[in-house]
Amino acid sequence: MTLGNTKQVYIQPGSTPFEIICNFGIYGNMQILRRDVTCLHENFNRTMNEYRKGFGNVAKNMWIGLERLKEILSLPSSKFRLVLHAVRSDNSKCRSHFTDFQLGNVSTGYSFGYLNMEDDPNIMGCGNPFGEPFKNRFSTYDHDNTGSYRCATRFGGGWWFDTSVNCTKGFLTGSMDGSGVDIFLPVDLHDQQYKNCIVSIRFQ
């Protein structure tokens, strides 16, 4: 299926093929998280096991899965950057890049690693919703790595929450119902509902 400059394809970096949206432009990219405000039925407040495996419709709301993401990042002689792109209800856009993106294994709580964060020079930057490199573990309501702060339970959805009372500066796996705390980024004034958010990885 073709969607503008993108295609739904099957890839097999590990033992089992799976479907993903790819852009076959100059750099190419693979979508790992997609949130579309026109499709609100997908529940993102899921178990750690579901976040490991992945869920959703790749053309609408989806999460690729931590283990599938690890398979892609483990391709030999490959380096990746992560790209965060979001569009708000007033059609303003933001984009941020995270170079040398890495993901820890299950023993490190799938910690989020990168070398540098770079805002896109052509549009507003989204800021950093992921925290310091290799600091934050991935949490869900049934596997909360934030201790007494209970961030995953309080916010709902799986994320690399910080172990602090504020939990995170950005959060992309909420319900997108316009409540102001369900999905937001560091550049927000918390008065804009997002039309869509896409997180992709691409070769460096």
N, C-alpha and C positions, 0 to 999 in steps of 0.2 A: 504494500500500500504506500502511495506517495503522498506526502503532506508538504506542499510547497517545495523547499529545498531539501527536505528530509525524506527518508524512507524507513519503513518498518522492515527490519531484517532479522534473521536469526544468526547469532554468532556462537562460537564454541571455543572459548578460551580454556575450558576445563573438560570434564568428562561428559557433560550434558549440555546440549544447545539450548539457548533461550532467546526470546524475542526482545528487541530493543529498538529505539529510534536513533538513527544515525544521520548525520549531516555529512555529505560527501563534498564539501567545499575545499578550500585551499588547505586548511588545517584538519578538517574533519572533527566531529565530536560525537559522543555517545551520551544520551540523556540518562541520568541515574535517579533524578527526582523531578516529577512534573506535577504541578498544582494548577488546575484550571477552574476558575470561579463559576464557569457555566456547568460544571459537573461536580455537585456537592455530595453525592451519595457515598463516596469512598471514605471509609472510616480509617483514620491514621492513628487512632489511639489503640495500638495493637501490642501483642506480646513480643518479647525479645526473639522468640523463635520465628515469628512471622516477619520481623524486621531482618532476621538473618536470611530467610528464604526469599523475601520480596513479595509484592502483592500489587493488585490494581490492573488497570487497562493502560497499556503503554502509550496510547494515543490521547488519554485523558488524564486521570490522576493515578500516579504510580510511584512505587519505590522499588528500585532494582533488586535490592537485597544485599546485605553486608558480605555474604559469602561469594555472591556473583561478582560484586565489586572487587573483592580480593583476587578473584581469578583473573580479571582483566588487568589489574595493577601488577600481577605476577608474571605477565608476559615477558619473555627474556629480552634483554637489551632495550627496554622501553622506559621512558620517563613521561609522566603525565602532568598536566596542569588542570585544576578544577576551575570552572567558570560558573559564576552565579549571575543569573539575569532575572530581573523582575520588572513587571509593569503594574502601575497602580491605577486606580479607577479614574484618575484625571489624565491618564495616558502618559504620565512621566515615567521614565525608564531609568534603571540603574544597572551597572555591571561591575563585577569585581573578579579578579583572577588570583588564584593561589598556585604558585609555582612548585614544582617537585612534590606534587601531592602524593601522600602515602597514607595507608590505613593499617593500624596495628592489628594483631591477631586476637583471637578470643581471649587469650591470657592477659592481654593489655586492655581489654574492654573495647576493642576496635577503636583505639585512640586516633584522633584526627591530626595528621602531620602535614607540614608544608614548609618550604624554605622562606618564601616572601609572599606578602599580599600586595597586589598591584591593582589600583583602580583603573578603569578603562579611560584613556585620555579623551575619548570622543563623547562620552556621556557621563552623568553623575555616577559616582561610585556607590556601591551598596553598603560599604562598611564590612566589618568582620563579625558574622554571627557565630563563628566556630570556636573562638577563644584562642589561647596561646598554643603553639605547636606541641603536639603530643601530651598535652596537659589533661584534656577532658575525655572521659570514657563515655561511651554511648549508653544511654539509659532508656528504659521503658517502665511502664507502671508496675510490671511484675519483676523487674530486674533493675532497680534504681541504684545507681552507683554514686548518688549524691548524699548518702547518709541521712542525717536528721533533717536536711533541707527538703528532702522528698520532692525534688524538682519535677521529675517525670510524672509523679502522681498529681502534683498541683497543676501543671500545664497540660497534661495529656499529650500523646504523641511521643515518638522516639526522637532523641536528639543528643548532641554532645553538650549536655548541660554542665555548667561550672559548679564546683562544690562551694557555693556561697549562697547567701540569702537572696540575691538577685537572680540567680540561676543562669541567666543568659542575656546577651545584648541583642540577640536575634533568634527567631524561631520560625521554621517553615513547615512544620507538620501539624499545625492546628486545624480547626474545622473550617476556616475561612468564612465564618458567618458574620464578620464585621464587628465582633465584640471588642476589638482593640487589643486583646492579649492572645488571640488564637494564632495569628500569623503576623510577624513584624520583623523589621530590620533595623540596624543601628541608625539609619538615616531617617527613620520615620518620625512623624509628629503624632503617630497613633490615631490619626483621624482619616486615614485613607485605607479603603479596602483594596486588596490586591486582585487584579484581574487574572494574573498568572505569574508563576515563579517556575523557573527551570534551572536545574543544576546539572551541568554536563562535565565530562572529562574529555580531554583531547591530548594527542601526542605533542610533546614539546619539540 
